[in-house]
């Protein structure tokens, strides 16, 4: 018969055998600050949503608010990086329209951009730092 180890006697950051770490399956977040205020959540949400129509929305929000809120700084950079990545996808799709596959690429990029932006906006509005699963980290 085995006994479960006492959680208080384990080294910091470790988990008991057989248990799942609390952040298992989630990408690491660059935001390490406390709970963001309501304005920070709103601007972070807008950065994600405005990216649907182009990368200028996240860029403007990030440039205006990056020094005022660490949460908006983190989420603005994240949204900006993702939508620049989507812009690259649109350009590739446009180039490949000459080969009839570009239309499908443009449609796929639009759907991915729409879905992930909405998910990011919902997470940011809840005060959770969101990481896009596909994004080239251009701005660090």
Buried (B, 14 or more C-beta within 10 A) or exposed (E): EEEEEEEEEEEEEEEEEEEEEEEEEEEEBBBEEEEBEEEBBBBBBBBBBBBBEEBEBBBBBBEEBBEEBBBBBBBBBBBBBBBBBBBEBBEEBEEBEEEEEBEEBBEEBBEBBEEBBEBBBBBBBEBBBBBBEEBEBEEE
